[in-house]
Amino acid sequence: MTKYAARKVFLPIVIIVWLCAIGVGVRFVLIYENSPGTVGATPKTWPGDSRVQRSPDLPTLLMMVHPHCPSSRASVIELSLLLAQVQGRVNANVLFVRPLGVPENWEKSELWASVAKMAGVKLSVDHDGIEASRFGSNTSGHVMLYDTKGQLLFSGGITPLRGHSGDSDGRTAMVALLIQGRAAKDQTPVFGCPLIGKAKDPEELYDASHEN
C-alpha cells in the first residue's frame, strides 16, 4: 500500500475518532453542568446555637460560599440581582467557609471582593464550616431564607445550572417570597463546589483552588 493510499484509509478513521472524542467531552461537560451538589438536612427552625444574627424585623437570607469555587461566581451575580429586585426587604448574610490550617487571608478571594461591594450584605468567615454544618449546607451557593420567627421559607440554589447565571426557579422563588409572601417552590437544586471535606490536607485545597 502506498503512502497516499494509506493516508486515504487512515485519515477518515482519525477524523471519526476525533469527532467521537469531542462528543464524549461535550457529553461530560453537559452532565457536569446539570449535576447539582448535595444538600443536607436544612433545619426547619433557625438553629439556636448559630452565631449568625437573625433579624426579628426582616426575613433573614443566608448564603454559604467556598471562596475559590468558580461556579459560585454565578451565584454571587444572582444574589446581587436578587437584592436589587427586593430593595431592602431582607437581612442578607454571606458566609465564606474557611478550613482549618489554610494560609492567612485564604478566604479573601475575588468572590469575597464581589460580595463586599454589595450594599447591606453582611460578610463573615465560617471557620471550619461550623455554621455550614449547623444549616446542613454541603455545596457552595446554597441559599436559605428564614422568616422573622426563624421558620424556614426556602432552601436551595439561585442559578439555573452550574456556573451559569440567568433566570432560575430559585431566584424567582426568593423574589416572590420576599415581595408577595409566597412562592411556587420552596426548594431548588444547588449547583456548586463542595463546601467542606473535599481535601483533607489544607495545603492541597489551597493549591487546587488556585489552579482554577
VEXLUMDO-756901 format. One line per field, with one value per residue (C-alpha): residue in three letters; x, y, z. Coordinates in Angstrom, 2 decimals, padded with zeros to 5 digits. Last residue first. Layout:
REM residues N
residuo = c(ALA:...);
u = c(X:...);
v = c(Y:...);
w = c(Z:...);
//
This chain:
REM residues 212
residuo = c(ASN:GLU:HIS:SER:ALA:ASP:TYR:LEU:GLU:GLU:PRO:ASP:LYS:ALA:LYS:GLY:ILE:LEU:PRO:CYS:GLY:PHE:VAL:PRO:THR:GLN:ASP:LYS:ALA:ALA:ARG:GLY:GLN:ILE:LEU:LEU:ALA:VAL:MET:ALA:THR:ARG:GLY:ASP:SER:ASP:GLY:SER:HIS:GLY:ARG:LEU:PRO:THR:ILE:GLY:GLY:SER:PHE:LEU:LEU:GLN:GLY:LYS:THR:ASP:TYR:LEU:MET:VAL:HIS:GLY:SER:THR:ASN:SER:GLY:PHE:ARG:SER:ALA:GLU:ILE:GLY:ASP:HIS:ASP:VAL:SER:LEU:LYS:VAL:GLY:ALA:MET:LYS:ALA:VAL:SER:ALA:TRP:LEU:GLU:SER:LYS:GLU:TRP:ASN:GLU:PRO:VAL:GLY:LEU:PRO:ARG:VAL:PHE:LEU:VAL:ASN:ALA:ASN:VAL:ARG:GLY:GLN:VAL:GLN:ALA:LEU:LEU:LEU:SER:LEU:GLU:ILE:VAL:SER:ALA:ARG:SER:SER:PRO:CYS:HIS:PRO:HIS:VAL:MET:MET:LEU:LEU:THR:PRO:LEU:ASP:PRO:SER:ARG:GLN:VAL:ARG:SER:ASP:GLY:PRO:TRP:THR:LYS:PRO:THR:ALA:GLY:VAL:THR:GLY:PRO:SER:ASN:GLU:TYR:ILE:LEU:VAL:PHE:ARG:VAL:GLY:VAL:GLY:ILE:ALA:CYS:LEU:TRP:VAL:ILE:ILE:VAL:ILE:PRO:LEU:PHE:VAL:LYS:ARG:ALA:ALA:TYR:LYS:THR:MET);
u = c(-008.99:-005.45:-005.53:-008.26:-006.29:-003.26:-005.28:-007.16:-003.88:-002.45:-005.49:-004.87:-008.12:-009.48:-013.13:-014.34:-016.02:-018.00:-018.33:-018.37:-021.51:-025.01:-027.75:-031.05:-034.32:-036.61:-039.54:-041.30:-044.43:-043.82:-045.50:-045.04:-045.54:-042.32:-039.87:-041.40:-041.77:-038.18:-036.90:-038.99:-037.85:-034.22:-034.50:-036.57:-033.87:-033.41:-029.77:-026.31:-024.42:-021.57:-023.51:-027.02:-030.14:-028.61:-030.36:-029.66:-031.65:-033.58:-036.68:-039.13:-037.50:-039.02:-036.98:-039.84:-038.86:-038.87:-035.94:-034.38:-031.60:-029.10:-026.58:-024.02:-021.21:-022.48:-022.68:-025.02:-026.99:-027.52:-025.47:-022.83:-022.43:-022.17:-019.22:-017.54:-014.02:-014.27:-017.27:-015.98:-018.40:-019.88:-023.03:-024.78:-026.29:-024.73:-022.97:-019.30:-018.10:-019.80:-017.52:-014.40:-015.21:-015.72:-012.34:-010.80:-010.27:-010.89:-007.21:-006.49:-003.80:-002.88:-005.13:-004.87:-008.53:-010.96:-012.52:-016.13:-017.29:-020.60:-022.91:-025.69:-028.67:-031.38:-034.22:-036.71:-034.04:-034.86:-036.26:-035.16:-031.68:-031.14:-031.98:-029.67:-026.75:-027.53:-027.60:-024.12:-022.87:-024.37:-022.76:-019.34:-020.14:-019.21:-015.55:-015.38:-012.46:-014.13:-016.50:-019.81:-022.80:-025.71:-028.07:-031.14:-033.00:-036.59:-036.90:-037.87:-036.58:-033.29:-031.11:-027.53:-025.24:-023.64:-025.89:-026.58:-030.37:-030.53:-033.24:-036.21:-036.84:-033.21:-031.66:-031.00:-028.03:-027.73:-025.53:-024.37:-026.40:-025.47:-026.58:-023.26:-021.36:-023.59:-023.25:-019.46:-019.38:-021.44:-019.25:-016.16:-017.76:-018.76:-015.28:-013.73:-016.17:-015.24:-011.53:-012.10:-014.09:-011.42:-008.65:-010.59:-011.23:-007.46:-006.46:-007.60:-006.78:-003.42:-002.63:-003.42:-001.12:001.68:001.40:000.00);
v = c(027.33:026.12:028.47:026.40:023.19:024.65:025.81:022.51:020.60:022.96:022.28:018.49:016.57:017.76:017.92:017.81:021.20:023.43:021.05:023.01:024.46:023.95:023.81:022.25:024.01:024.09:026.30:026.40:028.13:031.15:033.11:036.33:038.57:040.59:038.47:035.11:036.01:037.24:034.04:031.82:033.57:033.37:029.64:028.81:030.37:033.29:033.84:032.98:029.84:028.24:025.04:025.45:027.59:029.59:030.52:027.38:025.78:026.27:028.43:029.53:028.11:029.39:031.77:033.99:036.81:034.39:032.25:032.13:029.71:029.86:027.19:028.71:026.38:022.89:020.94:023.08:021.36:024.62:023.68:022.08:025.26:027.19:025.06:025.08:025.04:028.75:030.34:033.79:036.72:039.14:041.16:042.46:045.96:047.29:044.74:045.63:043.16:040.37:040.93:041.21:037.92:036.25:037.50:035.85:036.93:033.38:032.47:035.66:033.85:030.42:027.37:025.41:024.91:025.24:028.66:028.75:032.15:033.18:035.61:037.33:039.30:040.77:041.11:043.64:046.18:046.51:043.09:043.28:044.69:042.00:039.30:040.75:040.81:037.27:036.15:037.55:035.81:032.51:032.90:033.43:030.36:028.00:029.02:027.90:029.65:031.29:028.33:030.09:029.65:032.08:033.13:035.28:036.55:037.76:041.24:042.63:039.99:039.81:036.73:037.30:034.49:032.84:029.80:027.94:028.35:026.87:028.66:026.31:023.96:022.86:022.15:018.42:018.11:019.25:017.52:019.29:019.57:017.81:019.73:021.44:018.20:016.16:018.83:018.85:015.02:015.00:017.66:015.56:012.39:014.22:015.69:012.24:010.83:013.61:012.82:009.07:009.75:012.13:009.62:006.88:009.16:009.87:006.20:004.88:007.87:008.24:004.60:005.08:008.08:006.29:003.38:000.00);
w = c(038.94:039.72:042.70:044.38:043.95:045.70:048.71:048.98:048.89:051.51:053.72:053.53:053.90:050.58:049.57:053.18:053.19:050.88:047.95:044.67:043.10:041.72:044.37:043.36:044.34:047.39:048.44:045.10:043.80:046.01:048.80:050.76:047.72:047.80:049.79:048.89:045.21:044.99:046.58:044.34:041.16:042.31:042.88:039.80:037.66:035.28:034.39:035.69:034.70:036.68:037.37:036.02:036.57:039.44:042.71:044.72:047.52:050.75:051.22:053.91:057.05:060.30:062.45:063.59:061.23:058.30:057.23:053.75:052.82:049.98:048.98:046.62:047.65:048.46:051.72:053.79:056.57:058.46:061.51:059.28:057.25:060.52:061.64:058.23:059.68:060.45:058.73:057.89:057.76:055.27:055.96:052.85:053.02:049.85:047.69:047.07:049.71:047.76:044.77:046.93:048.67:045.29:044.09:047.15:050.76:052.12:052.16:054.14:056.14:054.82:055.41:058.68:059.43:056.55:055.78:054.59:053.38:054.93:053.15:055.13:053.83:056.12:053.62:052.24:051.35:047.64:046.63:042.99:043.63:046.25:043.71:041.08:043.53:044.66:041.03:040.45:043.59:042.45:039.01:040.58:042.67:039.85:040.08:043.75:045.45:048.45:049.07:049.73:052.06:051.57:054.39:053.96:057.02:056.78:058.29:061.72:064.15:062.20:062.64:063.74:062.62:065.64:065.34:068.60:068.41:064.93:062.87:062.54:059.62:059.78:056.36:056.14:053.83:050.26:047.70:044.56:041.39:038.13:035.05:034.37:034.98:032.65:029.97:030.30:030.19:026.99:025.37:026.08:024.70:021.53:021.12:021.49:018.94:016.50:016.91:016.44:013.25:011.94:012.64:010.85:007.87:007.65:007.95:004.58:002.40:004.11:003.49:-000.21:-000.42:001.44:-001.00:000.00);
//
